[in-house]
């Protein structure tokens, strides 16, 4: 199992890498280059490893937080609720870790 601290570190590093790639590609485009760099295979590999570790393939909470919530930036209270209408906070990687561990424990 990955510790919460390591998970947060991995998510922050992955975000920095993705944002750096976006900046480099924006600069290349600005200077008229049609060539861009793509690390999507690396990103996909890391995402799949984390999904395997946390058994998150079916729900894909990790992908949701990254892609649908733009690295947690689009979170707001009650954006996501459980079947009882209770808020599921996804403000940051720590909240995501807690959710993933709780789901793993429910399914154990």
C-alpha positions in Angstrom: 0.0 0.0 0.0 1.2 3.5 -0.7 1.2 5.9 2.2 -1.0 9.0 2.0 2.0 11.2 2.0 3.6 9.3 -0.9 0.3 9.3 -2.8 0.0 13.1 -2.4 3.6 13.5 -3.6 3.0 11.3 -6.6 -0.2 13.1 -7.6 1.5 16.5 -7.2 4.5 15.4 -9.3 2.2 14.0 -12.0 0.3 17.3 -12.1 3.5 19.3 -12.4 4.7 17.1 -15.3 1.3 17.4 -17.1 1.2 21.2 -16.6 4.9 21.5 -17.8 4.1 19.5 -20.9 1.1 21.8 -21.6 3.3 24.9 -21.2 6.1 23.6 -23.4 3.5 22.7 -26.1 1.9 26.2 -25.8 5.3 27.8 -26.4 6.1 25.5 -29.3 2.7 26.5 -30.9 3.3 30.2 -30.2 6.6 30.0 -32.0 5.0 28.3 -35.0 6.2 24.8 -34.4 3.8 22.0 -35.4 5.9 19.6 -33.3 4.7 18.9 -29.8 5.8 16.7 -27.0 3.6 14.0 -25.6 4.1 12.1 -22.4 0.6 10.6 -22.4 1.8 7.0 -22.4 3.8 7.8 -19.2 0.8 9.5 -17.7 -1.5 6.6 -18.6 1.0 4.1 -17.2 1.1 6.0 -13.9 -2.6 6.3 -13.8 -3.1 2.5 -14.4 -0.6 1.6 -11.7 -2.4 3.8 -9.2 -5.7 2.3 -10.3 -4.3 -1.2 -9.8 -2.9 -0.3 -6.3 -6.3 1.2 -5.2 -8.5 -1.1 -7.2 -10.0 2.0 -8.8 -10.6 0.7 -12.4 -14.4 0.5 -12.1 -15.1 3.9 -10.4 -12.0 5.7 -11.8 -12.0 8.3 -9.0 -8.4 9.1 -9.9 -9.1 9.8 -13.5 -12.2 11.8 -12.5 -10.2 14.0 -10.1 -7.5 14.6 -12.8 -9.6 15.0 -15.9 -13.1 15.9 -15.0 -12.2 18.1 -12.0 -8.9 19.5 -13.5 -6.7 18.4 -10.7 -9.4 19.1 -8.0 -9.8 22.8 -9.1 -13.4 22.3 -10.2 -14.5 20.8 -6.9 -17.3 22.4 -5.0 -19.4 21.2 -2.0 -22.0 18.6 -3.1 -20.5 18.2 -6.6 -20.3 14.5 -5.7 -22.7 12.8 -3.3 -23.1 9.2 -2.1 -26.4 7.3 -2.4 -27.6 9.0 0.8 -26.9 12.4 -0.5 -23.9 12.9 1.7 -21.1 15.1 0.2 -18.0 13.3 -1.0 -15.2 15.8 -0.7 -12.5 15.8 -3.4 -10.7 19.0 -2.6 -7.2 17.6 -3.0 -5.1 14.4 -3.3 -5.5 13.7 0.4 -9.3 13.6 0.1 -8.9 11.3 -2.9 -6.6 9.0 -1.0 -9.1 8.8 1.9 -11.9 8.0 -0.6 -9.9 5.3 -2.3 -8.9 3.6 0.9 -12.5 3.7 2.2 -13.7 2.1 -1.0 -11.0 -0.6 -0.8 -12.0 -1.3 2.8 -15.7 -1.5 1.8 -14.9 -4.1 -0.9 -12.6 -6.1 1.3 
